[in-house]
């Protein structure tokens, strides 16, 4: 890297951080904590919209709805845990230069919360879960009395997030609102088919075996929507750590119920689930590892699970194979 490039990158970073630092003053001038969104670039209709999205699921929704009108940069790739993710200097620059930032919300991206709060005054931000009625969310006392953020595992619920993306893009870029509505309509029809696929596959699992045990408690929406009991070794957030008591109690449950399979997750270390498996074996029952599920991240971009629909199909196929 040349000295000139280093200086330019340093200047960009200082500019981005300065923009962030100026936000509290802008909020104060607005009064009552009202969000002050920067002026829309008048050229936005003549170029692609610069979008930053946090998780792969959010990126996927924006790409389907935005089509060729958006240039999406995702922050969190395959195997990345959003509960623990911290913004890098490069992330700060990308966020500051975006026309709009889409994120999941409901405290999923916990360590980015301060950044989003400050960015909200200078760059348009949108939590896709704002498109989901709060009455349909699952409250969790174990998650600081907040809502469970893993809404994408109920496909019908995730459709509300897609609508939020549609409405946000249409407001940002009114000239292309018709295209966003058409794209969203087509994608929502695809998701309705996906929901039917999940229900058809789930019907293959005997009711007595419909128990999903994973490393952390990410599948409650899946369980509620499709009729599964769900147990996670860790809580809703992977910030919490499982102890020996948690392992022991879960092993007792698996051995008593003769659960045929446990599942590891792509974004969580398999170490804790392996510990549960060994503890179950010590109780005289040999439980298998039913496969790896995608929980908080999509798969590799060059695989079917690199898209939301493919990820959902992979998960339900793996669950059915492991439990059926």
N, C-alpha and C positions, 0 to 999 in steps of 0.2 A: 504494500500500500504506500502511495506517495505521500509526502508531507502535505501537499495540497489537498488530497482526498481526506486525510486525517483532519485537517483544519475544517473542511467543509462539513464532514460528519459531526465534528464537535460543535460547530455553529448550529447545525440542525437540531442537535440534542438540546443545546442551551435554549434555542427558540421554543422547542416543544415544552420544556420544563417551565420556561417563563410564561407560556400560555396557560399552563396548568396553575401556576402560582397566582395568576391574575384572576382566576375564577372566583375565589371568595369575595374579592372586592366587587366584582360584577354582580354577584348575588346580593350583596349588601345594598348596592344601588337600586336593585330591582325591588327590594322590600319584601317582607313576608316570606323569604326563602324561595320566591318564585324563580323557576329555571329560566335562564337567559340563553336562548339558542342563537348561535352566530348566524349572520345573514347568509342566505343561500346564494351560492355562486351563480350569477346570471347565465353562465355558460353551461350549466348542468344539463340542459336539454341537448347540447351539442357534443357531449362526450359521455363516456361511461362513468357511472357513479362509483366513487371510491368507497367501498364497504369494508369494514373490519368486523369479523364475527369471532366469537370466542370458541365454542365447541364445534365439533364436526357436524353435530345434528343441526345446530343453528346455521352453519355455513351452507349445509345442504338445502335447507328451506329457502334461504336467500337466493341461492343459485337457481333453484327451480322457479321461483316467482319472478326474480329479476331478469332471468334469461341473458340475452346479450347486452342488456342495458347496464349490467353491473360488473364490476371488477372486484371480486371477493378475496380478501386475505384472511385466512383463518389463523388464530393464535395457537390453538391446541390441536396437535396432530394425533395420530394413532398411539394408544397406550398412555396418553397424558391424563393425569388425574386433575380435574378442574378444582376440586376442593383444596388442593395444595399449590396450585399454580401461582407463580409470582411473575409480574410483568418485568421484562427485561428493558434495557435502554432502547433497543430497537422497537419493542412493543409500544413504548411511550411515544416514539416518533410516529409510528404508523397510526396510532390512535389519534394523535393531534392533527394529522393530515387527512383523516377520513371525512367524508361527507356525512356518514352515519355509522354508528357503532351498534351492532345487534348483539345482545347477550341473553342468556337464559333467564337470569334473575332468580328470585327466591333464595338468595344466598348461596347458590351453587358455586359461583366464582368468588368465594369468600375473600380471598386475599387481593382481589381486584376491586373490591367495593369502594375503597377510598379513591382509587384512580377514576372509576366511573362517576363517582359523586362530583369530583372536580371537573372531569371532562364534560359533564352534563351542561355546564354553563357556557361552553365554547363550541362544543360539537354535539350534534344531535345524537342522542342515545335512545335505544328502544329495547326494553325487556320483552322478549316474545311471549313470556308467560302472562303479560298484561292482557293478552287476548283470551285468557281462560278465566271463567267466572270463579271467584274465590270459593263459592259454595261447592265446587267440584274438586277442590284441592284437599289433600290429606294433611291435617295438622299433626304435628309431632312434638310431644312434650320433651322427648329425648333430644330434639334438635333446637333447643333454646326456645320452645313454644312457637317456632316458625313452621312454615309449610314444607313438606317434602318436595324438593325441587326436581325429582326424577320423572317429570310428567310425560316424557317422550315414550315411555314404555306402555302407555295407553294410547293406541294410535288415534282413536277418536278425539282424545283430549289434545293431542299434539296438533290436530287440525286447527284448533283455536290459535295456536302459535303461528301457523302458516297464514291465517287470516290477519294476524297482527303485522306480519311482515308485509303482506299485500297493502294494508292500509297505510303503513308508514312510508313505503316506497311511493305510493300514489300521492301522498301529501307532499313528499319531498320533490317529486317529479311529475306534476299534474299532466304534462303533455303526453306522458306514456302511461297514464293511469289505466287506459283501456287494455294495454298489453299486459300490465300486471294482473288485472282481473282475469283475463283469459288464461294466463299462465297458472294462476292460482286455482282457477276452476278445473283445469286439466290435472294439476297435481293433487288436488283434493279428491278427485275421482279415483286417482291411482291409490291414494291412501285408504279410501273406502274399500277398495278391492283388497288391499293389504290387510285391513282389519278382518275381513271375511276369511282370508287365508289363515290368519292366526286362529280364529275360532274353529275352523275346520280341523286344523292340526291338533289343537288342544283336545278336541272331542275324542282323539285316539288314545288319550291317557286315561286309565281307570280313575274314577273320582278319588278312591282311597290313596292313590299315589301322587296326587296333585300337591306336592310340597316342594318348594324350591329353596335350597339352602346354598347361600353364597357367602363371599368374604365380607361384604358390607350390605347394609339394608337398602338396596337400590331398586328392588323390584316390587314395591308395595302397590304401585299403580298397575303394573302387569297383573299382580295377584287379584286385585279388586276387579279389574276389567274382565279377566278371563278365568276366574274361579280357582285360584291357587292360594294355598297357605304359604307364607313367605317367612323365612328366618334368615337373618344376617348375623354373622359373627361380630362384626363391628356395627356401629350405629349408622345413621344416614350419611354422616360425613366420615371420611377416612382420616380426619384429623384425630378422632378418638382411636385408641388402641385397645385391642382385645387382650384380656388377661387370662391367666390359667383358669380362673373360675368360669369365664365365658366359654372357654374351650370345653371344660368339663360338663357344664350344663347342656351345651349343644350336643356333645357326644352322647350324653344320657338320652336326650330326645331322639336322636337318630337311631340309636340301638333299640330303644323301646318301641319306636314306630316302624322299625325295619325299613327305613328310607333307602331306596336302592342306589341313589347317586347324590353326590355333592358336586357343586360347580365352582370352578375358579373364574376369575375375571381378568380381562385383558389389561386393565389399568390398575390392578391391585396385585401385590405380590402373592403367589400361591402358597407361601410358607404357612400362613395361618390355617388355611383349609387342609393342607397336608397334616398339620398338627391335630385337627379334628378327626381326620381319617385314622390316624394312628391311635388316637384315644378310643375311637369306636371299635377298632380291631382288638384293643385290650379288653373290651367288654364282650368279646366273643362274636362280633358281627363284622363281616367284611363288606364295607361299603365301597363303591367304586367312585372314581372321578368321572363324572358324566361328560366332561368337556369344558371348553372355555367360552364364557359368555362375554359379549361386549356390554359394558355397563355405562361408563361415563365418557366413552370415546368410540368413534367409528373404527373400522379396520383400515388396512393399507389402501391407498387410493386405487391401486391396480387390481383390487379384489372386489367381489360383489358386496362385501360388508363395508366397503369404502363409501357407500351411500346409505342413507337412512333406511330405505326399504329393504335393501340387502342385509343390513345389520339386523333388522327385526326378523327377517326370514331365517337368518342363521341362528339367532337365539331360540326361536320357537322350535326349529328343526332339531337343535341340539338338546333342548329340554325334553322334547317328545322321545327322542332316541334314548336319552339317559333314564327317563322315568317309565317309558312304555314297555 
